[in-house]
Amino acid sequence: FFTRKEIYKYGSIPPSFFFRSQTQTKVNSEGRLLNKRNISRDCYMTVFVDNMELPDFSTVDQIISNTDDIIGIEIYSGIANPNKFTLQSNGCGTVLIWTNRY
């Protein structure tokens, strides 16, 4: 879990830049999040922003312009994640992003 205080250290940047610096995630050329630990195939992570699942074709940068809007991030790199999100997860990991919008 990353709190606002930890995210603030990165400055005001597009969220994809934050995820590029994490050990669990990588960002492909389209801007979508992948599980870095699954090297055998592209394993796209399921992303939720304020409890709403992003469509497969969306990127985090399209929804959130910079990290100033983010108050918390949770990254689950495997099938384990909070029960509320288990049925919607694809097994490649889940990213939960909480913003100050709501």
C-alpha positions in Angstrom: 0.0 0.0 0.0 1.3 3.5 -0.9 -0.1 6.4 1.0 -0.4 10.0 -0.2 2.8 10.8 1.7 4.8 8.2 -0.2 3.3 9.1 -3.6 4.0 12.8 -2.9 7.8 12.0 -3.0 7.5 11.4 -6.7 6.1 14.9 -7.4 3.4 15.8 -9.8 3.8 13.2 -12.5 1.6 11.1 -14.7 0.6 7.9 -12.8 2.2 5.7 -15.4 5.6 7.1 -14.4 4.9 6.1 -10.8 4.0 2.5 -11.9 7.2 2.3 -14.0 9.2 2.6 -10.9 7.5 -0.2 -9.0 8.9 -3.8 -8.8 5.5 -5.4 -9.3 4.3 -3.5 -12.4 5.5 -2.4 -15.8 3.8 -0.2 -18.3 3.7 -1.2 -22.0 3.9 1.2 -25.0 0.1 1.6 -24.9 0.2 2.8 -21.3 -1.4 -0.3 -19.8 -0.3 -1.9 -16.6 1.2 -5.4 -16.7 2.4 -7.8 -14.0 6.2 -7.6 -14.2 6.6 -11.0 -12.4 4.8 -12.9 -15.2 7.5 -13.1 -17.9 5.9 -15.9 -20.0 3.2 -13.7 -21.4 1.6 -10.3 -21.3 -0.4 -10.4 -18.1 -2.6 -7.2 -17.9 -3.5 -6.2 -14.4 -7.1 -5.3 -13.5 -7.2 -1.7 -12.4 -9.8 0.0 -10.3 -10.1 3.7 -9.6 -12.3 4.6 -6.7 -14.0 1.2 -6.9 -14.7 1.4 -10.6 -13.0 -1.0 -13.0 -11.1 0.6 -15.9 -12.2 -0.9 -19.3 -9.5 -3.0 -20.9 -8.6 -0.4 -23.5 -8.2 2.4 -20.9 -5.0 3.6 -19.3 -4.5 5.1 -15.8 -3.2 8.3 -17.4 -6.4 8.7 -19.3 -8.4 8.7 -16.1 -6.0 10.5 -13.7 -3.9 13.4 -15.1 -1.2 13.3 -12.4 -0.3 11.9 -9.0 -1.6 14.9 -7.1 -5.1 13.5 -7.3 -4.1 10.1 -5.8 -4.4 9.5 -2.0 -3.6 5.8 -2.0 -2.5 2.9 -4.2 -2.7 -0.9 -3.5 -0.9 -3.3 -5.7 -1.7 -7.0 -5.6 0.6 -8.9 -8.0 -1.1 -12.3 -7.9 -4.6 -13.7 -7.5 -4.8 -12.6 -3.9 -6.7 -9.3 -3.5 -9.5 -8.0 -1.3 -12.7 -10.1 -1.6 -14.6 -7.2 -3.1 -12.5 -7.3 -6.2 -11.8 -11.1 -6.6 -14.5 -11.9 -9.1 -13.5 -9.1 -11.4 -9.8 -9.8 -11.3 -8.2 -11.7 -14.2 -5.5 -13.5 -12.1 -2.7 -11.2 -13.3 -3.0 -8.9 -10.4 -5.1 -6.0 -9.2 -4.3 -2.3 -8.8 -6.6 -0.2 -6.6 -6.2 3.5 -6.9 -7.9 5.9 -4.5 -8.3 9.5 -5.4 -9.4 12.7 -3.6 -12.2 13.2 -6.1 -14.9 11.4 -4.1 
